[in-house]
Amino acid sequence: MALEPTIDFEPKINKSLFRIYRDTRRMGANKVPLKSKIGIIFTQGNSGGRLQKSSFYLHFSPEELFVSVGARWFEKPMLDAYREYIKDESRRVALDKLLNSLEAKGYKTIEKEYKRYPRGFSSDMPSVDLSLYKGMAVYKILEPNLIEDGDRLIDTLYKIYEEMLPLQRIVYEISLRAKEE
């Protein structure tokens, strides 16, 4: 991949391609797919499952084209590594500035999952709200008809991922710090 040469991509279902789930065993006449989006993930790193690695992700459906980087949620090893990473004030403030600059460009940060600060964090710390996240990712939702023009799609995705790349690299660094359980 041009932006990050160490990205992994394996064009197989349940590897880089997400399966569209259609549970035909459900009772009744409603056999609408449980998951109707086509998802693709490009991961970076060797440890953990594909959703516990720093990644470039996109999915599309008739309703939206969704583009993101990072990890949507952290399991315990990644969460511990993330919290250890942001305990350092300079890294925490730099991450907060990065998220603010991405939001100023029209990207959204995933929602905070926690209400109380975890052990080791207090309200008087700068950028302490970063400790309330259970994952770290930013995303943008685009019009689905963008996929109809291949050149425009590639140019748009390249620009978006280029702008999101600093966050992807931070989440990758955090993933390298995660200790296997």
Contact map, one row per residue, 1 for C-alpha under 8 A:
1111111000000000000000000000000000000000000000000000000000000000000000000000000000000000000000000000000000000000000000000000000000000000000000000000000000000000000000000000000000000
1111100000000000000000000000000000000000000000000000000000000000000000000000000000000000000000000000000000000000000000000000000000000000000000000000000000000000000000000000000000000
1111100000000000000000000000000000000000000000000000000000000000000000000000000000000000000000000000000000000000000000000000000000000000000000000000000000000000110010000000000000000
1111111000000000000000000000000000000000000000000000000000000000000000000000000000000000000000000000000000000000000000000000000000000000000000000000000000000000000000000000000000000
1111111000000000000000000000000000000000000000000000000000000000000000000000000000000000000000000000000000000000000000000000000000000000000000000000000000000000000000000000000000000
1001111100000000000000000000000000000000000100000000000000000000000000000000000000000000000000000000000000000000000000000000000000000000000000000000000000000000000000000000000000000
1001111110000000000000000000000000000000011110000000000000000000000000000000000000000000000000000000000000000000000000000000000000000000000000000000000000000000000000000000000000000
0000011111000000000000000000000000000000011110000000000000000000000000000000000000000000000000000000000000000000000000000000000000000000000000000000000000000000000000000000000000000
0000001111100011000000000000000000000000111000000000000000000000000000000000000000000000000000000000000000000000000000000000000000000000000000000000000000000000000000000000000000000
0000000111110011100000000000000000000000000000000000000000000000000000000000000000000000000000000000000000000000000000000000000000000000000000000000000000000000000000000000000000000
0000000011111011100000000000000000000000000000000000000000000000000000000000000000000000000000000000000000000000000000000000000000000000000000000000000000000000000000000000000000000
0000000001111111100000000000000000000000000000000000000000000000000000000000000000000000000000000000000000000000000000000000000000000000000000000000000000000000000000000000000000000
0000000000111111111000000000000000000000000000000000000000000000000000000000000000000000000000000000000000000000000000000000000000000000000000000000000000000000000000000000000000000
0000000000011111111000000000000000000000000000000000000000000000000000000000000000000000000000000000000000000000000000000000000000000000000000000000000000000000000000000000000000000
0000000011111111110000000000000000000000000000000100000000000000000000000000000000000000000000000000000000000000000000000000000000000000000000000000000000000000000000000000000000000
0000000011111111110000000000000000000001111000000000000000000000000000000000000000000000000000000000000000000000000000000000000000000000000000000000000000000000000000000000000000000
0000000001111111111000000000000000000111100000000000000000000000000000000000000000000000000000000000000000000000000000000000000000000000000000000000000000000000000000000000000000000
0000000000001111111100000000000000000111100000000000000000000000000000000000000000000000000000000000000000000000000000000000000000000000000000000000000000000000000000000000000000000
0000000000001100111110000000000000000110000000000000000000000000000000000000000000000000000000000000000000000000000000000000000000000000000000000000000000000000000000000000000000000
0000000000000000011111000000000011111100000000000000000000000000000000000000000000000000000000000000000000000000000000000000000000000000000000000000000000000000000000000000000000000
0000000000000000001111100000000011110000000000000000000000000000000000000000000000000000000000000000000000000000000000000000000000000000000000000000000000000000000000000000000000000
0000000000000000000111110000001111100000000000000000000000000000000000000000000000000000000000000000000000000000000000000000000000000000000000000000000000000000000000000000000000000
0000000000000000000011111100001011000000000000000000000000000000000000000000000000000000000000000000000000000000000000000000000000000000000000000000000000000000000000000000000000000
0000000000000000000001111100001000000000000000000000000000000000000000000000000000000000000000000000000000000000000000000000000000000000000000000000000000000000000000000000000000000
0000000000000000000000111110000000000000000000000000000000000000000000000000000000000000000000000000000000000000000000000000000000000000000000000000000000000000000000000000000000000
0000000000000000000000111111011000000000000000000000000000000000000000000000000000000000000000000000000000000000000000000000000000000000000000000000000000000000000000000000000000000
0000000000000000000000001111110000000000000000000000000000000000000000000000000000000000000000000000000000000000000000000000000000000000000000000000000000000000000000000000000000000
0000000000000000000000000111111000000000000000000000000000000000000000000000000000000000000000000000000000000000000000000000000000000000000000000000000000000000000000000000000000000
0000000000000000000000000011111000000000000000000000000000000000000000000000000000000000000000000000000000000000000000000000000000000000000000000000000000000000000000000000000000000
0000000000000000000000000111111100000000000000000000000000000000000000000000000000000000000000000000000000000000000000000000000000000000000000000000000000000000000000000000000000000
0000000000000000000001110101111110000000000000000000000000000000000000000000000000000000000000000000000000000000000000000000000000000000000000000000000000000000000000000000000000000
0000000000000000000001000000011111000000000000000000000000000000000000000000000000000000000000000000000000000000000000000000000000000000000000000000000000000000000000000000000000000
0000000000000000000111100000001111110000000000000000000000000000000000000000000000000000000000000000000000000000000000000000000000000000000000000000000000000000000000000000000000000
0000000000000000000111100000000111110000000000000000000000000000000000000000000000000000000000000000000000000000000000000000000000000000000000000000000000000000000000000000000000000
0000000000000000000111000000000011111000000000000000000000000000000000000000000000000000000000000000000000000000000000000000000000000000000000000000000000000000000000000000000000000
0000000000000000000110000000000011111100000000000000000000001000000000000000000000000000000000000000000000000000000000000000000000000000000000000000000000000000000000000000000000000
0000000000000000000100000000000000111110000000000000000000111000000000000000000000000000000000000000000000000000000000000000000000000000000000000000000000000000000000000000000000000
0000000000000000111100000000000000011111000000000000000000111000000000000000000000000000000000000000000000000000000000000000000000000000000000000000000000000000000000000000000000000
0000000000000000111000000000000000001111100000000000000011110000000000000000000000000000000000000000000000000000000000000000000000000000000000000000000000000000000000000000000000000
0000000000000001110000000000000000000111110000000000000011100000000000000000000000000000000000000000000000000000000000000000000000000000000000000000000000000000000000000000000000000
0000000010000001110000000000000000000011111000000000001111000000000000000000000000000000000000000000000000000000000000000000000000000000000000000000000000000000000000000000000000000
0000001110000001000000000000000000000001111100000000001110000000000000000000000000000000000000000000000000000000000000000000000000000000000000000000000000000000000000000000000000000
0000001110000001000000000000000000000000111110000100111100000000000000000000000000000000000000000000000000000000000000000000000000000000000000000000000000000000000000000000000000000
0000011100000000000000000000000000000000011111000000111000000000000000000000000000000000000000000000000000000000000000000000000000000000000000000000000000000000000000000001000000000
0000001100000000000000000000000000000000001111100000110000000000000000000000000000000000000000000000000000000000000000000000000000000000000000000000000000000000000000000001001100000
0000000000000000000000000000000000000000000111110000100000000000000000000000000000000000000000000000000000000000000000000000000000000000000000000000000000000000000000000000000000000
0000000000000000000000000000000000000000000011111000100000000000000000000000000000000000000000000000000000000000000000000000000000000000000000000000000000000000000000000000001100010
0000000000000000000000000000000000000000000001111111100000000000000000000000000000000000000000000000000000000000000000000000000000000000000000000000000000000000000000000000000000010
0000000000000000000000000000000000000000000000111111100000000000000000000000000000000000000000000000000000000000000000000000000000000000000000000000000000000000000000000000000000000
0000000000000010000000000000000000000000001000011111100000000000000000000000000000000000000000000000000000000000000000000000000000000000000000000000000000000000000000000000000000000
0000000000000000000000000000000000000000000000011111111000000000000000111000000000000000000000000000000000000000000000000000000000000000000000000000000000000000000000000000000000000
0000000000000000000000000000000000000000000000011111110000000000000000101110010000000000000000000000000000000000000000000000000000000000000000000000000000000000000000000000001000000
0000000000000000000000000000000000000000001111111111111000000000000001100000000000000000000000000000000000000000000000000000000000000000000000000000000000000000000000000011001000000
0000000000000000000000000000000000000000001110000011111100000000000011100000000000000000000000000000000000000000000000000000000000000000000000000000000000000000000000011011001000000
0000000000000000000000000000000000000000111100000010111110000000000011100000000000000000000000000000000000000000000000000000000000000000000000000000000000000000000000010000000000000
0000000000000000000000000000000000000000111000000000011111000000001111000000000000000000000000000000000000000000000000000000000000000000000000000000000000000000100000010000000000000
0000000000000000000000000000000000000011110000000000001111100000001110000000000000000000000000000000000000000000000000000000000000000000000000000000000000000000000000000000000000000
0000000000000000000000000000000000000011100000000000000111110000111100000000000000000000000000000000000000000000000000000000000000000000000000000000000000000000000000000000000000000
0000000000000000000000000000000000001111000000000000000011111000111000000000000000000000000000000000000000000000000000000000000000000000000000000000000000000000000000000000000000000
0000000000000000000000000000000000001110000000000000000001111111110000000000000000000000000000000000000000000000000000000000000000000000000000010000000000000000000000000000000000000
0000000000000000000000000000000000011100000000000000000000111111100000000000000000000000000000000000000000000000000000000000000000000000000000010000000000000000000000000000000000000
0000000000000000000000000000000000000000000000000000000000011111000000000000000000000000000000000000000000000000000000000000000000000000000000010000000000000000000000000000000000000
0000000000000000000000000000000000000000000000000000000000011111100000000000000000000000000000000000000000000000000000000000000000000000000000110000000000000000000000000000000000000
0000000000000000000000000000000000000000000000000000000000011111110000000000000000000000000000000000000000000000000000000000000000000000000011110000000000000000000000000000000000000
0000000000000000000000000000000000000000000000000000000001111011111000000000000000000000000000000000000000000000000000000000000000000000000011110100000000000000000000000000000000000
0000000000000000000000000000000000000000000000000000000001110001111100000000000000000000000000000000000000000000000000000000000000000000001111000000000000000000000000000000000000000
0000000000000000000000000000000000000000000000000000000111100000111110000000000000000000000000000000000000000000000000000000000000000000001111000000000000001000000000000000000000000
0000000000000000000000000000000000000000000000000000000111000000011111000000000000000000000000000000000000000000000000000000000000000000111100000000000000000000100100000000000000000
0000000000000000000000000000000000000000000000000000011110000000001111100000000000000000000000000000000000000000000000000000000000000000111000000000000000000000100110110000000000000
0000000000000000000000000000000000000000000000000000111100000000000111110000000000000000000000000000000000000000000000000000000000000011110000000000000000000000000000110011000000000
0000000000000000000000000000000000000000000000000011111000000000000011111100000000000000000000000000000000000000000000000000000000000011100000000000000000000000000000000010000000000
0000000000000000000000000000000000000000000000000010000000000000000001111100000000000000000000000000000000000100000000000000000000000111100000000000000000000000000000000000000000000
0000000000000000000000000000000000000000000000000011000000000000000000111110000000000000000000000000000000000000000000000000000000000111000000000000000000000000000000000000000000000
0000000000000000000000000000000000000000000000000001000000000000000000111111111000000000000000000000000000000000000000000000000000000110000000000000000000000000000000000000000000000
0000000000000000000000000000000000000000000000000001000000000000000000001111111000000000000000000000000000000000000000000000000000000000000000000000000000000000000000000000000000000
0000000000000000000000000000000000000000000000000000000000000000000000000111111100000000000000000000000000000000000000000000000000000000000000000000000000000000000000000000000000000
0000000000000000000000000000000000000000000000000000000000000000000000000111111110000000000000000000000000000000000000000000000000000000000000000000000000000000000000000000000001111
0000000000000000000000000000000000000000000000000001000000000000000000000111111111000000000000000000000000000000000000000000000000000000000000000000000000000000000000000000011011100
0000000000000000000000000000000000000000000000000000000000000000000000000111111111100000000000000000000000000000000000000000000000000110000000000000000000000000000000000000000000000
0000000000000000000000000000000000000000000000000000000000000000000000000001111111110000000000000000000000000000000000000000000000000000000000000000000000000000000000000000000001000
0000000000000000000000000000000000000000000000000000000000000000000000000000111111111000000000000000000000000000000000000000000000000000000000000000000000000000000000000000011011100
0000000000000000000000000000000000000000000000000000000000000000000000000000011111111100000000000000000000000000000000000000000000000000000000000000000000000000000000000000010000000
0000000000000000000000000000000000000000000000000000000000000000000000000000001111111110000000000000000000000000000000000000000000100000000000000000000000000000000000000000000000000
0000000000000000000000000000000000000000000000000000000000000000000000000000000111111111000000000000000000000000000000000000000000000000000000000000000000000000000000000000000000000
0000000000000000000000000000000000000000000000000000000000000000000000000000000011111111001100000000000000000000000000000000000000000000000000000000000000000000000000000000010000000
0000000000000000000000000000000000000000000000000000000000000000000000000000000001111111101100000000000000000000000000000000000001100000000000000000000000000000000000000000000000000
0000000000000000000000000000000000000000000000000000000000000000000000000000000000111111101100000000000000000000000000011000000000000000000000000000000000000000000000000000000000000
0000000000000000000000000000000000000000000000000000000000000000000000000000000000011111111100000000000000000000000000000000000000000000000000000000000000000000000000000000000000000
0000000000000000000000000000000000000000000000000000000000000000000000000000000000000111111110000000000000000000000000000000110000000000000000000000000000000000000000000000000000000
0000000000000000000000000000000000000000000000000000000000000000000000000000000000000001111111000000000000000000000000000000000000000000000000000000000000000000000000000000000000000
0000000000000000000000000000000000000000000000000000000000000000000000000000000000001111111111100000000000000000000000000000000000000000000000000000000000000000000000000000000000000
0000000000000000000000000000000000000000000000000000000000000000000000000000000000001111111111110000000000000000000000000000011101000000000000000000000000000000000000000000000000000
0000000000000000000000000000000000000000000000000000000000000000000000000000000000000000111111111000000000000000000000000000011000000000000000000000000000000000000000000000000000000
0000000000000000000000000000000000000000000000000000000000000000000000000000000000000000011111111100000000000000000000000000000000000000000000000000000000000000000000000000000000000
0000000000000000000000000000000000000000000000000000000000000000000000000000000000000000001111111110000000000000000000000000000000000000000000000000000000000000000000100000000000000
0000000000000000000000000000000000000000000000000000000000000000000000000000000000000000000111111111000000000000000000000000001001000000000000000000000000000000000000000000000000000
0000000000000000000000000000000000000000000000000000000000000000000000000000000000000000000011111111100000000000000000000000000000000000000000000000000000000000000000000000000000000
0000000000000000000000000000000000000000000000000000000000000000000000000000000000000000000001111111110000000000000000000000000000000000000000000000000000000000000001100000000000000
0000000000000000000000000000000000000000000000000000000000000000000000000000000000000000000000111111111000001000000000000000000000000000010000000000000000000000000000100000000000000
0000000000000000000000000000000000000000000000000000000000000000000000000000000000000000000000011111111100000000000000000000000000000000000000000000000000000000000000000000000000000
0000000000000000000000000000000000000000000000000000000000000000000000000000000000000000000000001111111110000000000000000000000000000000000000000000000000000000000000000000000000000
0000000000000000000000000000000000000000000000000000000000000000000000000000000000000000000000000111111111110000000000000000000000000000000000000000000000000000001100000000000000000
0000000000000000000000000000000000000000000000000000000000000000000000000000000000000000000000000011111111111000000000000000000000000000000000000000000000000000000000000000000000000
0000000000000000000000000000000000000000000000000000000000000000000000000000000000000000000000000001111111100000000000000000000000000000000000000000000000000000000000000000000000000
0000000000000000000000000000000000000000000000000000000000000000000000000000000000000000000000000000111111100000000000000000000000000000000000000000000000000000000000000000000000000
0000000000000000000000000000000000000000000000000000000000000000000000000000000000000000000000000000011111110000000000000000000000000000000100000000000000000000000000000000000000000
0000000000000000000000000000000000000000000000000000000000000000000000000000000000000000000000000000011111111000000000000000000000000000011100000000000000000000000000000000000000000
0000000000000000000000000000000000000000000000000000000000000000000000000000000000000000000000000000011001111100000000000000000000000000011100000000000000000000000000000000000000000
0000000000000000000000000000000000000000000000000000000000000000000000000000000000000000000000000010001000111110000000000000000000000001111000000000000000000000000000000000000000000
0000000000000000000000000000000000000000000000000000000000000000000000010000000000000000000000000000000000011111000000000000000000000011111000000000000000000000000000000000000000000
0000000000000000000000000000000000000000000000000000000000000000000000000000000000000000000000000000000000001111100000000000000000001000000000000000000000000000000000000000000000000
0000000000000000000000000000000000000000000000000000000000000000000000000000000000000000000000000000000000000111111000000000000000011100000000000000000000000000000000000000000000000
0000000000000000000000000000000000000000000000000000000000000000000000000000000000000000000000000000000000000011111000000000000000011100000000000000000000000000000000000000000000000
0000000000000000000000000000000000000000000000000000000000000000000000000000000000000000000000000000000000000001111110000000000000011100000000000000000000000000000000000000000000000
0000000000000000000000000000000000000000000000000000000000000000000000000000000000000000000000000000000000000001111110000000000000010000000000000000000000000000000000000000000000000
0000000000000000000000000000000000000000000000000000000000000000000000000000000000000000000000000000000000000000011111000000000000010000000000000000000000000000000000000000000000000
0000000000000000000000000000000000000000000000000000000000000000000000000000000000000000000000000000000000000000011111101110000110110000000000000000000000000000000000000000000000000
0000000000000000000000000000000000000000000000000000000000000000000000000000000000000000000000000000000000000000000111111000000000110000000000000000000000000000000000000000000000000
0000000000000000000000000000000000000000000000000000000000000000000000000000000000000000000000000000000000000000000011111000000000000000000000000000000000000000000000000000000000000
0000000000000000000000000000000000000000000000000000000000000000000000000000000000000010000000000000000000000000000001111100000000000000000000000000000000000000000000000000000000000
0000000000000000000000000000000000000000000000000000000000000000000000000000000000000010000000000000000000000000000011111110100100100000000000000000000000000000000000000000000000000
0000000000000000000000000000000000000000000000000000000000000000000000000000000000000000000000000000000000000000000010011111100100000000000000000000000000000000000000000000000000000
0000000000000000000000000000000000000000000000000000000000000000000000000000000000000000000000000000000000000000000010001111100100000000000000000000000000000000000000000000000000000
0000000000000000000000000000000000000000000000000000000000000000000000000000000000000000000000000000000000000000000000000111110100000000000000000000000000000000000000000000000000000
0000000000000000000000000000000000000000000000000000000000000000000000000000000000000000100000000000000000000000000000001111111100000000000000000000000000000000000000000000000000000
0000000000000000000000000000000000000000000000000000000000000000000000000000000000000000100110000000000000000000000000000001111100000000000000000000000000000000000000000000000000000
0000000000000000000000000000000000000000000000000000000000000000000000000000000000000000000110010000000000000000000000000000111111000000000000000000000000000000000000000000000000000
0000000000000000000000000000000000000000000000000000000000000000000000000000000000000000000100000000000000000000000010001111111111110000000000000000000000000000000000000000000000000
0000000000000000000000000000000000000000000000000000000000000000000000000000000000000000000000000000000000000000000010000000001111111000000000000000000000000000000000000000000000000
0000000000000000000000000000000000000000000000000000000000000000000000000000000000000100000100010000000000000000000000000000001111111000000000000000000000000000000000000000000000000
0000000000000000000000000000000000000000000000000000000000000000000000000000000000100100000000000000000000000000000011001000000111111000000000000000000000000000000000000000000000000
0000000000000000000000000000000000000000000000000000000000000000000000000000000000000000000000000000000000000001111111000000000111111100000000000000000000000000000000000000000000000
0000000000000000000000000000000000000000000000000000000000000000000000000000000000000000000000000000000000000011110000000000000011111111000000000000000000000000000000000000000000000
0000000000000000000000000000000000000000000000000000000000000000000000011100001000000000000000000000000000000001110000000000000000011111000000000000000000000000000000000000000000000
0000000000000000000000000000000000000000000000000000000000000000000001111100001000000000000000000000000000000100000000000000000000001111100000000000000000000000000000000000000000000
0000000000000000000000000000000000000000000000000000000000000000000001111000000000000000000000000000000000001100000000000000000000001111110000000000000000000000000000000010000000000
0000000000000000000000000000000000000000000000000000000000000000000111110000000000000000000000000000000000001100000000000000000000000011111000000000000000000000000000100000000000000
0000000000000000000000000000000000000000000000000000000000000000000111000000000000000000000000000010000000111100000000000000000000000001111100000000000000000000000100000000000000000
0000000000000000000000000000000000000000000000000000000000000000011110000000000000000000000000000000000000111100000000000000000000000000111110000000000000000000000000000000000000000
0000000000000000000000000000000000000000000000000000000000000000011100000000000000000000000000000000000001110000000000000000000000000000011111000000000000000000000000000000000000000
0000000000000000000000000000000000000000000000000000000000000001111000000000000000000000000000000000000000000000000000000000000000000000001111100000000000000000000000000000000000000
0000000000000000000000000000000000000000000000000000000000000001111000000000000000000000000000000000000000000000000000000000000000000000000111110100000000000000000000000000000000000
0000000000000000000000000000000000000000000000000000000000000011100000000000000000000000000000000000000000000000000000000000000000000000000011111100000000000000000000000000000000000
0000000000000000000000000000000000000000000000000000000000011111100000000000000000000000000000000000000000000000000000000000000000000000000001111110000000000000000000000000000000000
0000000000000000000000000000000000000000000000000000000000000000000000000000000000000000000000000000000000000000000000000000000000000000000000111111100000000000000000000000000000000
0000000000000000000000000000000000000000000000000000000000000000100000000000000000000000000000000000000000000000000000000000000000000000000001111111110110000000000000000000000000000
0000000000000000000000000000000000000000000000000000000000000000000000000000000000000000000000000000000000000000000000000000000000000000000000011111110010000000000000000000000000000
0000000000000000000000000000000000000000000000000000000000000000000000000000000000000000000000000000000000000000000000000000000000000000000000001111110010000000000000000000000000000
0000000000000000000000000000000000000000000000000000000000000000000000000000000000000000000000000000000000000000000000000000000000000000000000001111111110000000000000000000000000000
0000000000000000000000000000000000000000000000000000000000000000000000000000000000000000000000000000000000000000000000000000000000000000000000000111111111000000000000000000000000000
0000000000000000000000000000000000000000000000000000000000000000000000000000000000000000000000000000000000000000000000000000000000000000000000000000111111100000000000000000000000000
0000000000000000000000000000000000000000000000000000000000000000000000000000000000000000000000000000000000000000000000000000000000000000000000000100111111110000000000000000000000000
0000000000000000000000000000000000000000000000000000000000000000000000000000000000000000000000000000000000000000000000000000000000000000000000000111111111111000000000000000000000000
0000000000000000000000000000000000000000000000000000000000000000000000000000000000000000000000000000000000000000000000000000000000000000000000000000011111111100000000000000000000000
0000000000000000000000000000000000000000000000000000000000000000000000000000000000000000000000000000000000000000000000000000000000000000000000000000001111111110000000000000000000000
0000000000000000000000000000000000000000000000000000000000000000000000000000000000000000000000000000000000000000000000000000000000000000000000000000000111111111000000000000000000000
0000000000000000000000000000000000000000000000000000000000000000001000000000000000000000000000000000000000000000000000000000000000000000000000000000000011111111100000000000000000000
0000000000000000000000000000000000000000000000000000000000000000000000000000000000000000000000000000000000000000000000000000000000000000000000000000000001111111110000000000000000000
0000000000000000000000000000000000000000000000000000000000000000000000000000000000000000000000000000000000000000000000000000000000000000000000000000000000111111111000000000000000000
0000000000000000000000000000000000000000000000000000000000000000000000000000000000000000000000000000000000000000000000000000000000000000000000000000000000011111111100000000000000000
0010000000000000000000000000000000000000000000000000000100000000000110000000000000000000000000000000000000000000000000000000000000000000000000000000000000001111111110000000000000000
0010000000000000000000000000000000000000000000000000000000000000000000000000000000000000000000000000000000000000000000000000000000000000000000000000000000000111111110000000000000000
0000000000000000000000000000000000000000000000000000000000000000000000000000000000000000000000000000010000000000000000000000000000000000000000000000000000000011111111000000000000000
0000000000000000000000000000000000000000000000000000000000000000000110000000000000000000000000000000010000000000000000000000000000000000010000000000000000000001111111110000000000000
0010000000000000000000000000000000000000000000000000000000000000000010000000000000000000000000000000000000000000000000000000000000000000000000000000000000000000111111111000000000000
0000000000000000000000000000000000000000000000000000000000000000000000000000000000000000000000000100000000000000000000000000000000000000000000000000000000000000001111111100000000000
0000000000000000000000000000000000000000000000000000000000000000000011000000000000000000000000100110000000000000000000000000000000000000100000000000000000000000000111111110000000000
0000000000000000000000000000000000000000000000000000011100000000000011000000000000000000000000000000000000000000000000000000000000000000000000000000000000000000000111111111000000000
0000000000000000000000000000000000000000000000000000010000000000000000000000000000000000000000000000000000000000000000000000000000000000000000000000000000000000000011111111100000000
0000000000000000000000000000000000000000000000000000000000000000000000000000000000000000000000000000000000000000000000000000000000000000000000000000000000000000000001111111110000000
0000000000000000000000000000000000000000000000000000110000000000000001100000000000000000000000000000000000000000000000000000000000000001000000000000000000000000000000111111111000000
0000000000000000000000000000000000000000000110000000110000000000000001000000000000000000000000000000000000000000000000000000000000000000000000000000000000000000000000011111111100000
0000000000000000000000000000000000000000000000000000000000000000000000000000000000000000000000000000000000000000000000000000000000000000000000000000000000000000000000001111111110000
0000000000000000000000000000000000000000000000000000000000000000000000000000010011001000000000000000000000000000000000000000000000000000000000000000000000000000000000000111111111000
0000000000000000000000000000000000000000000010100001110000000000000000000000010010000000000000000000000000000000000000000000000000000000000000000000000000000000000000000011111111000
0000000000000000000000000000000000000000000010100000000000000000000000000000000000000000000000000000000000000000000000000000000000000000000000000000000000000000000000000001111111000
0000000000000000000000000000000000000000000000000000000000000000000000000000010010000000000000000000000000000000000000000000000000000000000000000000000000000000000000000000111111100
0000000000000000000000000000000000000000000000000000000000000000000000000000110110000000000000000000000000000000000000000000000000000000000000000000000000000000000000000000011111110
0000000000000000000000000000000000000000000000000000000000000000000000000000110010000000000000000000000000000000000000000000000000000000000000000000000000000000000000000000000011111
0000000000000000000000000000000000000000000000110000000000000000000000000000100000000000000000000000000000000000000000000000000000000000000000000000000000000000000000000000000001111
0000000000000000000000000000000000000000000000000000000000000000000000000000100000000000000000000000000000000000000000000000000000000000000000000000000000000000000000000000000000111
